[in-house]
Amino acid sequence: MRWIFPVVAGSAGRTGRFGFVLVVAAAIGLLLGLVVAAPSAEAVPQSPATKQQAVDPIADINAQKAGQVISVTTSDDSEGHSCALTTEGVAFCWGANSSGQLGNGSNEDSDVPVLVKGLNGADQLTNVTQISAGGAFTCALIEGGAAYCWGGNSYGQLGLGTRNFSPSNVPAAVDFAGEDAVFPISMITTGNAHTCAIDANGTAYCWGDNTAGQLGAGSQAGSRICPTDGALVGDKSCSSSPIKVVSAAGLSNGSVTDLSAGGLSTCALDSIKNAYCWGGNGFGQLGNDQAGDTRNFSPLPVQVLGVNGEGSLADLTEIVAGDGHACAIKLDGSAYCWGYNAGGRLGTGNTNTSLVPLAVKGGLTFRQITAAEHTCAATETNEAYCWGPDTYGEIGKGKTGKSQPVPARVESANGFTNGSVAQISAGYFHTCAVTDQGAAFCWGANQDGQLGVGSSPGLETCKEAVPCSPVPVAVAGQLRVQPADVDFRSVDVGKSKSEDVTVKSSFPLAGEPVVVDIEEIEGSRKGFGFTPDSGCAKSADELTLVNGQDCEGVVKFAPKTPGEFGGIVSLTPQQFPNAGTEFAASGYAPPGANPGGAVVKAGSGDFGKVKVFTAKVKEIKIKNTGDEPLKVSGFKIKNDSADEFAAGVKDCTKDPVAPGKSCTAKAQFFPRAAGESAALLELKSNALGSATIALTGEGVVPVQETDAEGNPIGPGKVLKLRVPDKTLAAKKATAKWKRPSGDVTVTSYQTRIKKKNGNWKKWSGKDPQPNLQGWVERTFKKLSPKTKYKVQVRARSYEVPGKKSAVTFTTDRKGIPTRPANG
């Protein structure tokens, strides 16, 4: 499945401030608010003398408001994952998955987006309105305001309300039963190991890790001592159920409008646009001019002081908790940051930590801000700027390794135009953004696939051999066809049926069209045609999409002959080869519409699961449903690059197949590797319409057999080794045999030959695939006439050889050629 989304890189609390949903209008029409989150450098409570040695990474994410639905994060062990929401409300995640944070029911990492599993066993999570990626876990809201979380749960951050702190690799419901929450829940935000939310009345709740009082519960205590790596550690406390944030310092819990969960701290705005923070304060990230030994955390909200410590910070539109620091934007678009300033993440032009808010340098007017171990923001003119550490290219200025203490403009590259940014989100060591047309781009570290670019080449290698990109690169899958497939059902020959189709691209390039390659990958396009109406132009193998527009057109099915029609084409943007999609069409023309022709109707060519290096033969019934005899003269196997399929149609070539009668073709599947395979069996015949049969199968790897000492067992002797007389000639002969009995996997054969009383030649390898009768053959050439030879054959199971079998034969006499005038 292909899709597109807007990208926002995650920060410690929320990514975006504005409340619209980013639509991938030009491309896929998918709406993904992308939030990029990261592990935080925020420390547990400690003294200034030790804080730089005990910094815990956090996952800072940007919990977005309604409609903004992309989030990326990294966990405490520097894993990174990202999540996104389409315009249809379907959730995807990609990147690290050791704790199940991708929500797809597995724990395998993915470098391309995968569907989050749905509720009650459904294939996909739908009707999602917000998604937020935290430290090795993820949370989301669905229509109606119910909250669900999945992934790591060592501190109860999933909010399940139980004593079971096991992770979950599928969405699980947050339990608000212990509190009087008023639904719908309007916002959710995730931090390194805690989660917070706002209900319909503006009441804030938090759950998970409370080591530094980041739940705002009024104390550092929680419901139990929390385990870390299976052990009980110190006074780490937590709550596995949502608890209300305590009203304090002027914050009335019931008037919260914005909330951001950071590493070990949380920040909020109230209805009169004042700022409050609580939790860890080892670097002054609470903004109350206190930090260090005596006031290194606060379990109660404290009001953030004003700029340079004067008065209180007010008239705000957004607040975000980052990695040991926090930032906010005022109504006039000016930005302010406070707290930890390693690498210049406060944007003040230096690296001095500040216990009170300071103005971000540069005189820029911002509308959205996001923070992790670095900080990024989007201006009123839709430009992206980042500042702070640039270890892996997360600043996006084309170089790595040099910190940026003032805002730096992100480079335009790879189809990303800086000046078209709708959302931006800073994650730990990476950043993502989405354009105003919905195109998603990421940059920075990619050690876990968190950039979502798949296996596409071209990434650089940064510090510690980490793959990275110091400039924006496109997230995979940002092209789509709506609908993705069309079934025209039955259409008589000579008539036609049409369906409206839209091709969407999330890459509206500045004045440059998107050119899409069209390639048939299965079946046949015969009988189908696409006519553009607007937004694009089509040639035989290319579709050119006009900048910023949907390609709208009509697919028509107009069969000229009876039969079954169908095929799949791939659509691949030349500028963005990892962002393609597929489109399928099918239809049927009944035979009565064109009397007098032969029509092929074939049975299934699916082999199911077959052990690798093992041949499975299947008979396929071919019926003539037309009105004239079917004449089959041969066949061809197509699209079988791995040489895993074979076929024979002898039964169908002997005599014409009368109308209403059938013949039988044989096909063989010989998988050479694990995974799904497909090919086409194309009949050479007089049939009208399609005479192509799809062959499919899946290779599976059996467990290699071992002896009592654990050594691999080799295969037995080959069976029925012989050199038939009919193969003998003066200078060549053919040996044939069948595979050994038993279940040992035969991955190859070896043969060798010698003259009687001569020396053996070297072993020579032979492919293990048999013919349809189960025989494997090898022809020996350049032999001597009327000479006795001996041949040995043995099977191999990977590197383990089996026992040798032998056969002897004598070549024929050499003939005497006739010469001119020789009588």
C-alpha positions in Angstrom: 0.0 0.0 0.0 1.3 3.4 -0.8 0.5 6.7 0.9 1.6 10.1 1.7 1.7 12.4 4.7 2.8 15.7 6.1 5.8 15.4 8.4 6.5 17.1 11.7 9.5 16.2 13.7 8.9 15.5 17.3 9.9 17.6 20.2 9.7 17.1 23.9 6.0 17.9 24.0 4.1 18.8 21.0 5.1 19.5 17.5 2.8 22.0 16.0 0.7 24.7 17.4 -1.8 25.4 14.7 -4.8 23.2 14.6 -5.3 22.2 11.0 -4.6 18.9 9.5 -1.8 18.8 6.9 -3.1 17.3 3.7 -0.9 15.6 1.1 -3.1 17.2 -1.5 -0.9 17.0 -4.5 0.3 13.6 -3.9 -1.7 11.1 -2.1 -4.2 13.1 -0.4 -3.0 11.5 2.8 -2.9 13.7 5.7 0.0 13.0 8.1 0.8 15.4 10.7 4.3 14.3 11.3 5.8 14.6 14.8 9.4 13.7 15.3 10.3 12.9 18.9 13.6 12.0 20.6 15.4 10.7 23.6 16.0 13.5 26.0 19.2 14.6 27.6 17.2 15.8 30.5 18.6 14.4 33.8 17.2 12.9 36.8 17.4 15.3 39.8 21.0 16.0 40.5 23.5 18.8 41.3 25.0 21.1 38.7 28.4 19.4 39.3 27.2 16.0 38.1 24.4 16.8 35.7 26.5 16.4 32.5 27.6 13.0 33.6 24.1 11.6 34.4 22.1 12.9 31.5 19.3 10.5 30.5 18.2 10.7 26.9 14.5 11.3 26.5 12.0 10.9 23.7 10.6 14.3 23.1 7.6 14.4 20.8 5.3 17.1 19.6 1.8 16.2 20.6 -0.2 18.0 18.0 -3.6 19.6 18.1 -6.5 18.2 16.1 -5.6 17.1 12.7 -1.8 17.4 13.2 -0.9 13.8 13.2 2.8 13.0 12.6 5.2 12.2 15.4 8.7 10.9 15.5 10.7 9.9 18.5 13.7 8.0 19.9 13.9 6.1 23.1 16.3 6.0 26.0 18.7 3.7 24.2 18.8 6.0 21.2 16.3 4.0 19.2 14.2 6.1 16.8 10.7 5.6 15.4 8.2 7.8 13.6 4.4 7.6 13.2 1.9 9.3 10.9 -1.7 9.6 10.3 -3.3 9.7 6.8 -6.2 11.9 5.8 -8.4 8.8 6.0 -7.4 8.5 9.7 -5.2 5.4 9.3 -2.1 5.2 11.4 1.4 4.2 10.2 4.7 3.9 12.1 8.3 3.1 11.1 11.8 2.8 12.6 12.8 1.0 15.7 10.4 -1.6 17.1 12.2 -3.5 19.9 9.3 -2.6 22.4 6.5 -2.9 19.8 6.3 0.9 19.4 5.3 0.5 15.7 2.1 -1.2 16.8 2.0 -3.7 14.0 2.0 -6.8 16.2 5.7 -7.6 15.8 9.0 -6.4 17.3 10.9 -6.1 14.0 12.3 -2.7 12.9 11.0 -1.2 9.6 12.6 1.4 7.4 9.4 2.1 5.6 5.9 2.9 7.1 3.9 -0.1 8.3 0.2 -0.1 9.3 -0.6 0.1 13.0 -2.9 -2.8 14.0 -6.5 -2.0 14.6 -8.7 -2.6 17.6 -10.1 -6.1 18.4 -7.7 -7.7 15.8 -8.5 -5.4 12.9 -5.8 -5.1 10.3 -5.4 -1.3 10.7 -6.0 1.4 13.2 -8.6 3.7 11.7 -10.5 6.9 12.6 -7.4 8.3 14.3 -7.3 12.0 14.9 -3.9 12.4 16.6 -0.8 10.3 17.0 2.2 10.9 19.3 5.5 9.0 19.4 7.2 8.8 22.7 10.3 7.1 24.0 9.9 3.6 22.6 6.1 3.9 22.8 3.3 5.6 21.0 -0.2 7.0 21.8 -3.1 8.1 19.7 -6.6 9.5 19.9 -9.5 8.2 17.7 -12.8 9.8 16.8 -14.9 10.2 19.9 -11.8 11.0 22.0 -10.8 7.6 23.3 -7.0 7.2 23.9 -4.8 4.2 23.0 -1.1 3.5 23.5 1.3 0.8 22.5 5.0 -0.1 22.9 7.2 0.1 26.1 5.5 0.1 29.4 8.2 -0.1 32.1 6.8 2.9 34.0 3.1 2.4 33.1 3.3 5.0 30.4 0.6 3.1 28.3 -1.9 4.0 31.0 -3.5 0.6 31.2 -4.3 0.9 34.9 -2.9 -2.5 35.9 0.1 -3.9 37.7 1.2 -5.6 34.5 4.0 -3.4 33.2 4.7 -5.6 30.1 5.0 -3.9 26.7 2.3 -4.2 24.1 3.0 -4.3 20.3 -0.7 -3.5 19.5 -2.9 -0.6 20.6 -4.3 -0.9 24.1 -7.0 1.4 25.7 -5.9 4.0 28.3 -7.9 3.5 31.5 -9.4 6.8 32.7 -11.8 4.9 35.1 -10.1 6.2 38.2 -10.6 9.9 37.3 -13.7 11.8 36.2 -12.3 12.6 32.8 -14.8 14.3 30.4 -14.7 12.8 27.0 -13.7 13.4 24.3 -10.0 13.6 25.1 -8.9 16.6 23.1 -5.1 16.2 23.1 -2.4 13.6 23.9 1.3 14.1 24.3 4.1 11.6 25.1 7.5 12.1 26.7 10.4 9.8 27.4 8.4 7.5 29.7 5.3 9.5 30.6 2.1 10.6 28.9 -0.3 13.5 29.4 -3.7 14.4 28.0 -6.4 17.1 28.1 -10.1 16.3 28.4 -13.1 18.1 27.0 -13.2 20.4 30.1 -9.6 21.5 29.8 -8.4 19.2 32.6 -4.9 17.8 32.3 -4.0 14.2 33.3 -0.6 12.5 33.3 0.6 8.9 33.9 3.8 6.9 33.6 7.2 7.9 35.0 7.2 10.2 38.0 10.8 10.1 39.0 11.1 13.9 38.9 7.5 14.8 39.6 6.7 15.2 35.9 3.1 13.9 36.4 2.3 17.1 38.4 0.6 15.0 41.1 2.0 17.1 44.0 4.6 14.6 45.1 7.4 12.5 43.7 5.6 9.4 44.9 3.7 7.1 42.7 1.6 3.9 42.9 4.6 1.7 43.2 8.4 1.3 42.9 9.0 0.9 39.1 11.4 -1.7 37.7 14.2 -0.9 35.3 15.7 -3.8 33.4 13.9 -6.2 35.6 15.3 -4.8 38.9 13.9 -2.4 41.5 15.9 0.8 41.4 15.9 3.5 44.1 12.9 5.7 44.5 11.7 5.7 40.9 8.0 6.1 41.1 5.2 5.9 38.6 1.5 5.6 37.9 0.0 3.2 35.5 -3.3 5.2 35.5 -4.0 8.8 34.5 -4.0 11.2 37.5 -5.1 14.8 37.6 -2.4 17.5 37.5 -2.6 19.5 40.8 -3.8 23.1 40.5 -0.9 25.3 41.8 0.9 28.6 41.3 -2.0 30.1 39.5 -2.7 27.2 37.1 -6.3 26.1 37.5 -6.6 22.5 36.2 -9.6 22.9 34.1 -8.3 25.7 32.0 -5.4 24.0 30.2 -5.3 24.6 26.5 -1.9 23.3 25.5 0.3 20.6 27.0 3.7 19.2 26.2 5.4 16.1 27.8 9.2 16.3 27.7 11.9 14.1 29.1 11.5 14.5 32.8 9.3 17.6 32.7 6.0 18.8 31.4 4.7 22.3 30.4 1.3 23.7 29.8 -0.6 26.9 28.8 -3.8 28.0 30.4 -6.8 29.8 28.9 -5.3 33.2 29.5 -2.0 32.2 27.7 0.3 31.9 30.7 3.0 29.3 30.9 3.5 26.6 33.6 5.9 23.7 33.9 6.6 20.9 36.4 9.0 18.0 36.9 12.7 17.9 36.4 14.6 21.2 36.8 18.2 20.2 36.9 19.0 22.7 34.1 16.4 25.3 34.9 13.9 24.0 32.3 11.0 25.0 34.5 11.9 28.6 33.9 11.4 29.7 37.5 15.0 30.9 38.1 15.8 27.9 40.2 17.9 24.8 39.6 20.5 22.6 41.2 20.9 20.9 44.5 17.9 22.5 46.3 15.3 23.0 43.6 16.2 20.4 40.9 12.6 19.3 40.5 9.0 20.3 41.3 6.1 17.9 41.5 3.7 20.9 41.4 3.2 23.3 38.5 5.3 26.5 38.8 4.7 29.6 36.7 7.3 30.4 34.1 9.0 33.7 34.7 9.0 36.4 32.0 11.8 37.3 29.6 15.1 37.8 31.5 13.2 36.8 34.7 10.9 39.9 34.8 7.3 39.3 35.6 5.7 36.1 34.1 5.8 34.7 30.5 2.4 35.6 29.0 0.5 36.1 25.7 1.7 32.8 24.4 0.3 30.7 21.5 2.4 27.5 22.0 4.8 25.9 24.5 7.0 22.8 24.1 9.2 20.9 26.5 12.4 19.7 25.0 15.6 17.9 26.0 16.4 19.7 29.3 15.0 22.9 27.9 11.7 24.4 26.9 10.5 27.0 24.4 7.4 29.1 23.7 6.0 31.5 21.0 4.2 34.7 21.9 1.3 36.2 20.0 3.7 38.5 18.0 5.6 35.5 16.7 8.7 36.0 18.9 10.3 32.9 20.4 11.8 32.3 23.8 13.7 29.4 25.3 15.2 28.5 28.7 17.0 25.7 30.4 19.9 23.5 29.2 21.9 25.1 26.3 24.3 22.4 25.2 25.1 23.0 21.5 23.1 26.2 21.5 19.7 24.7 21.6 18.2 27.9 23.2 19.1 29.9 20.1 20.6 32.7 22.1 23.9 32.9 20.2 25.9 31.1 23.0 25.9 27.9 25.0 25.1 29.3 28.4 22.3 27.6 30.3 19.5 29.9 31.4 17.1 29.5 34.3 14.7 32.1 32.8 13.3 32.6 29.3 15.6 34.4 26.8 14.8 35.7 23.3 15.8 33.5 20.3 18.2 35.5 18.1 17.5 36.4 14.5 14.4 38.6 14.6 12.3 35.9 13.0 8.5 35.7 13.3 7.5 32.1 14.2 4.1 30.4 14.2 5.2 26.9 15.4 8.1 25.6 17.5 9.4 22.1 18.3 12.2 20.9 20.6 14.3 17.8 21.3 18.1 17.9 21.8 17.9 20.6 19.2 15.2 23.1 18.3 13.3 23.9 15.1 10.6 26.3 14.2 8.4 27.3 11.2 8.1 31.0 10.4 5.0 32.9 9.3 6.4 32.8 5.8 6.5 29.0 5.9 10.3 28.7 6.3 12.0 26.1 8.5 14.8 27.0 10.8 16.8 24.8 13.3 19.4 25.4 15.9 21.4 23.6 18.5 23.6 20.4 18.2 24.1 19.0 14.7 25.7 15.6 15.4 24.0 13.8 12.5 22.7 16.5 10.3 19.5 17.2 12.3 19.8 20.9 11.6 19.4 20.3 7.9 22.0 22.8 6.7 24.0 20.3 4.6 26.9 19.7 7.0 27.2 17.7 10.3 29.2 18.0 13.4 29.1 21.7 14.1 26.6 23.2 16.6 24.4 26.1 15.5 23.6 28.5 18.5 21.3 30.7 16.4 18.5 29.7 13.9 19.9 28.3 10.6 17.7 28.0 7.5 17.1 24.4 6.5 18.4 23.7 3.0 16.1 23.1 0.0 17.0 19.7 -1.4 15.6 16.6 -3.0 12.3 18.2 -3.9 11.9 20.0 -0.5 11.4 23.7 -0.9 12.0 25.8 2.2 9.3 28.3 2.1 6.5 25.8 1.7 6.7 24.3 5.3 3.4 23.6 7.0 4.7 21.7 10.0 8.1 20.8 11.4 9.1 18.5 14.2 12.4 18.0 15.9 13.4 14.5 17.1 16.4 13.3 18.9 19.1 13.5 16.2 16.6 13.9 13.4 13.9 16.3 12.1 10.9 15.9 9.8 8.7 18.5 8.1 5.7 18.5 5.8 5.1 21.0 3.0 1.9 23.0 2.5 1.0 20.4 -0.2 1.5 17.5 2.2 4.9 16.2 1.1 6.9 14.6 3.9 10.6 15.0 4.3 13.1 14.0 7.1 16.8 14.6 7.7 19.4 13.6 10.4 20.2 10.2 11.8 18.7 7.0 10.3 20.2 4.2 12.3 16.8 2.6 12.9 15.1 3.7 9.7 13.4 6.6 11.4 13.7 8.8 8.3 11.4 6.4 6.5 13.3 6.3 3.3 13.4 2.6 2.9 16.4 1.0 1.3 17.0 3.9 -1.0 20.7 4.6 -1.5 22.4 8.0 -1.2 22.5 8.5 2.6 25.8 9.7 4.1 27.7 8.1 6.9 28.0 10.3 9.9 29.6 10.1 13.3 30.0 6.5 14.7 29.2 5.1 11.2 25.5 6.1 11.6 23.7 6.5 8.3 22.3 10.0 8.0 21.2 12.8 5.7 22.2 16.4 6.5 19.6 17.7 4.1 15.9 16.8 3.7 15.0 13.5 1.9 11.5 12.3 0.9 9.8 9.7 3.1 8.8 6.6 1.1 5.4 6.0 -0.4 4.2 9.5 -1.3 2.3 8.6 -4.5 -1.2 7.1 -4.7 -4.0 6.3 -7.0 -7.6 6.6 -5.8 -9.1 4.1 -6.1 -6.1 1.7 -5.9 -7.9 -0.9 -8.0 -10.9 -1.1 -10.3 -13.0 -4.2 -11.2 -15.1 -3.6 -14.2 -16.8 -7.0 -13.9 -18.6 -8.1 -17.1 -18.5 -6.0 -20.2 -19.5 -7.3 -23.7 -17.1 -7.2 -26.5 -17.6 -4.0 -28.5 -18.9 -2.1 -25.5 -17.0 -0.2 -22.8 -17.2 0.9 -19.2 -15.4 3.8 -17.5 -14.3 4.7 -14.0 -12.9 8.0 -12.7 -9.4 7.7 -11.2 -7.2 10.3 -9.5 -3.4 10.1 -9.2 -2.1 12.2 -6.4 1.5 13.2 -5.7 2.8 14.9 -2.6 5.7 16.4 -4.5 4.6 19.7 -6.1 8.0 20.9 -7.2 8.7 24.6 -7.8 7.7 24.9 -11.4 8.8 21.4 -12.2 6.4 18.6 -13.1 6.6 15.1 -11.5 7.3 12.5 -14.2 6.1 9.0 -13.3 7.3 5.9 -15.0 4.6 3.3 -15.9 5.6 -0.3 -15.9 3.5 -3.4 -16.2 4.5 -5.8 -13.4 1.8 -8.5 -13.6 -0.9 -9.6 -16.0 -1.7 -7.4 -19.1 -3.0 -4.0 -19.7 -4.7 -5.1 -22.9 -8.3 -3.9 -23.0 -7.7 -1.1 -20.6 -6.8 2.5 -21.3 -6.3 5.7 -19.3 -7.3 9.1 -20.6 -6.2 12.2 -18.6 -8.8 14.9 -18.0 -6.7 17.5 -16.0 -3.5 17.9 -14.1 -1.4 15.5 -16.2 -0.3 14.3 -19.6 0.3 10.7 -20.6 2.6 8.9 -23.1 3.1 5.2 -23.5 5.2 4.7 -20.5 5.2 8.0 -18.6 2.7 10.1 -16.8 3.6 13.8 -16.3 1.9 15.4 -13.3 1.4 19.2 -13.4 3.0 20.9 -10.5 0.7 21.0 -7.5 -2.3 19.4 -9.1 -4.1 16.1 -8.9 -4.0 14.1 -12.1 -7.7 13.3 -12.8 -8.7 11.0 -15.6 -10.8 8.0 -16.8 -9.8 4.4 -17.0 -11.8 2.6 -19.7 -12.3 -1.1 -20.2 -13.2 -1.9 -23.9 -12.6 -5.5 -24.6 -12.2 -6.5 -28.3 -12.3 -10.2 -27.6 -13.9 -12.4 -24.9 -11.9 -13.5 -21.9 -10.7 -12.5 -18.5 -8.6 -9.3 -18.3 -6.5 -8.0 -15.5 -3.1 -6.6 -14.6 -1.1 -4.5 -12.2 1.1 -1.5 -13.2 3.7 0.2 -11.0 3.9 4.0 -10.9 7.3 5.4 -9.9 8.2 9.1 -9.8 11.6 9.6 -11.5 12.6 12.2 -9.0 11.5 10.1 -6.0 12.0 6.4 -6.8 11.1 5.3 -3.3 7.7 7.0 -3.4 5.9 4.9 -5.9 2.6 3.0 -5.9 0.6 0.4 -7.8 -2.7 0.3 -9.7 -4.7 -2.8 -10.6 -7.6 -3.2 -13.1 -9.7 -6.3 -14.0 -12.6 -7.2 -16.1 -14.4 -10.0 -18.0 -15.9 -10.2 -21.5 -18.3 -13.1 -21.8 -17.6 -15.5 -24.8 -21.1 -15.2 -26.3 -20.3 -11.6 -27.3 -17.9 -12.8 -30.0 -19.0 -16.3 -31.3 -16.5 -18.4 -33.2 -13.4 -17.9 -31.0 -11.6 -20.1 -28.5 -11.4 -18.7 -24.9 -9.0 -19.9 -22.1 -10.3 -20.2 -18.6 -7.5 -21.6 -16.3 -7.5 -22.9 -12.8 -5.4 -21.6 -9.9 -1.6 -21.5 -10.2 -1.0 -21.0 -6.5 1.5 -23.5 -5.0 1.1 -22.3 -1.4 4.1 -22.8 0.9 7.0 -25.0 -0.4 10.3 -25.8 1.3 13.3 -24.1 -0.4 15.2 -26.2 -2.9 12.3 -28.6 -3.1 10.2 -29.0 -6.3 6.4 -29.0 -6.2 4.5 -30.0 -9.3 0.9 -28.8 -9.8 -1.6 -29.7 -12.5 -3.6 -26.7 -13.9 -6.9 -27.3 -15.7 -7.3 -25.3 -18.8 -10.8 -25.1 -20.2 -11.9 -23.8 -23.6 -15.0 -21.7 -22.8 -15.2 -20.4 -26.4 -17.0 -21.6 -29.5 -14.1 -22.9 -31.6 -11.4 -25.5 -30.8 -8.5 -24.2 -28.8 -5.1 -24.9 -30.3 -2.1 -24.6 -28.0 1.4 -24.7 -29.7 3.6 -23.9 -26.7 4.2 -21.7 -23.7 6.5 -19.1 -22.2 7.4 -18.4 -18.5 7.6 -14.6 -18.0 8.8 -12.4 -15.1 10.6 -15.3 -13.4 13.9 -13.6 -12.7 14.9 -16.2 -10.0 14.3 -19.1 -12.3 11.9 -20.8 -9.8 9.0 -21.8 -12.1 8.8 -24.4 -14.9 5.9 -25.7 -17.0 4.8 -28.2 -19.6 1.7 -28.2 -21.8 2.1 -31.5 -23.7 -1.4 -32.6 -22.9 -2.8 -29.4 -24.4 -0.7 -29.6 -27.6 -1.5 -33.1 -28.7 -4.9 -32.3 -30.1 -7.2 -29.2 -30.3 -9.3 -28.7 -27.2 -13.0 -28.8 -28.2 -15.4 -26.1 -26.9 -16.4 -26.9 -23.4 -13.6 -29.4 -22.9 -10.3 -29.1 -20.9 -6.7 -30.1 -21.0 -4.1 -30.2 -18.3 -0.9 -28.2 -18.0 1.8 -29.0 -15.5 3.7 -26.3 -13.6 6.5 -26.6 -11.1 7.6 -24.3 -8.3 11.2 -24.6 -7.0 11.8 -21.8 -4.5 15.4 -20.8 -4.0 14.9 -18.5 -1.1 12.3 -17.7 1.6 9.5 -15.3 0.6 6.8 -14.9 -1.9 7.4 -15.5 -5.6 5.3 -14.9 -8.7 5.6 -15.4 -12.5 3.3 -15.8 -15.5 2.6 -18.8 -17.7 1.7 -17.5 -21.1 0.2 -20.0 -23.6 0.9 -19.7 -27.3 -2.5 -20.4 -28.7 -5.3 -19.2 -30.9 -7.3 -18.1 -27.8 -9.2 -14.8 -27.9 -8.3 -12.4 -25.0 -5.9 -13.4 -22.3 -4.2 -16.8 -22.2 -1.9 -16.0 -19.3 -1.9 -17.9 -16.0 -0.5 -16.3 -12.8 1.9 -18.6 -10.9 2.5 -17.9 -7.2 4.1 -19.5 -4.3 6.0 -18.9 -1.0 9.4 -20.4 -0.2 9.9 -21.5 3.5 13.2 -22.5 5.1 13.0 -25.8 7.1 15.1 -26.4 10.2 18.4 -28.0 9.2 18.6 -31.5 10.6 21.5 -32.3 13.0 23.0 -35.4 14.6 23.2 -36.1 18.3 26.2 -33.9 18.6 24.5 -31.0 16.9 26.4 -31.4 13.6 24.4 -30.8 10.3 23.3 -34.0 8.6 24.3 -34.5 5.0 21.9 -35.8 2.4 21.8 -39.5 1.4 22.7 -41.0 -2.0 21.0 -39.7 -5.1 18.5 -42.1 -6.5 18.2 -43.9 -9.9 21.6 -42.7 -11.2 21.9 -43.8 -14.8 23.3 -42.9 -18.3 20.5 -43.9 -20.8 21.8 -45.6 -24.0 19.9 -43.0 -26.1 22.1 -40.3 -24.7 25.4 -42.0 -25.7 27.3 -40.6 -28.6 31.0 -40.7 -29.6 31.9 -37.6 -27.7 29.2 -37.0 -25.2 26.8 -38.7 -22.8 24.1 -37.5 -20.3 23.7 -38.7 -16.7 20.4 -38.4 -14.9 19.3 -39.0 -11.3 16.6 -38.1 -8.7 17.1 -36.4 -5.4 17.9 -38.5 -2.3 15.0 -39.6 -0.1 14.4 -37.9 3.2 13.7 -34.3 4.3 17.3 -33.0 4.2 17.4 -29.9 2.0 19.4 -30.4 -1.2 20.9 -27.1 -2.2 23.1 -28.3 -5.0 24.7 -31.4 -6.7 28.3 -32.2 -7.6 29.5 -34.4 -10.4 32.8 -35.6 -11.6 34.1 -38.0 -14.4 37.1 -40.1 -15.2 38.3 -42.6 -17.8 38.8 -46.2 -16.7 42.1 -46.4 -14.8 42.4 -42.6 -15.2 42.3 -39.8 -12.7 39.1 -38.0 -11.5 38.5 -34.6 -12.8 37.5 -31.9 -10.2 34.0 -31.8 -8.7 31.6 -29.6 -10.7 28.5 -28.0 -9.3 25.0 -28.6 -10.7 21.8 -26.6 -10.1 19.4 -28.7 -8.0 16.2 -27.8 -9.9 14.7 -31.0 -11.5 12.5 -31.3 -14.6 8.7 -31.9 -14.3 9.4 -35.7 -14.0 11.8 -35.2 -11.1 15.0 -35.9 -13.0 18.2 -33.8 -12.7 20.5 -34.1 -15.7 24.1 -33.3 -16.6 25.7 -33.8 -20.1 29.4 -34.5 -20.3 31.1 -33.4 -23.6 34.5 -33.7 -25.3 34.7 -37.4 -24.5 36.7 -40.0 -26.4 34.9 -42.4 -28.7 34.5 -46.1 -27.6 35.9 -45.4 -24.1 34.8 -46.6 -20.7 34.0 -43.8 -18.2 32.8 -43.6 -14.6 30.7 -40.8 -13.2 30.1 -39.9 -9.6 27.3 -37.8 -8.3 26.6 -36.5 -4.8 24.1 -34.1 -3.2 25.0 -31.2 -0.9 23.0 -29.6 1.9 24.5 -26.1 2.1 28.1 -26.9 2.9 27.6 -30.6 3.9 28.2 -33.2 1.1 26.2 -36.4 0.9 27.4 -39.9 0.0 28.7 -40.6 -3.6 26.8 -42.7 -6.2 28.5 -44.0 -9.3 27.6 -45.3 -12.8 29.8 -46.5 -15.7 29.2 -46.3 -19.4 31.0 -46.6 -22.7 30.8 -44.1 -25.5 29.9 -45.0 -29.1 32.3 -45.7 -31.9 33.4 -42.6 -33.9 31.7 -42.6 -37.3 33.8 -42.3 -40.6 32.8 -39.3 -42.5 32.2 -39.5 -46.3 34.5 -37.5 -48.4 34.3 -36.5 -52.0 35.8 -39.1 -54.4 35.9 -41.5 -51.5 33.6 -44.0 -53.2 
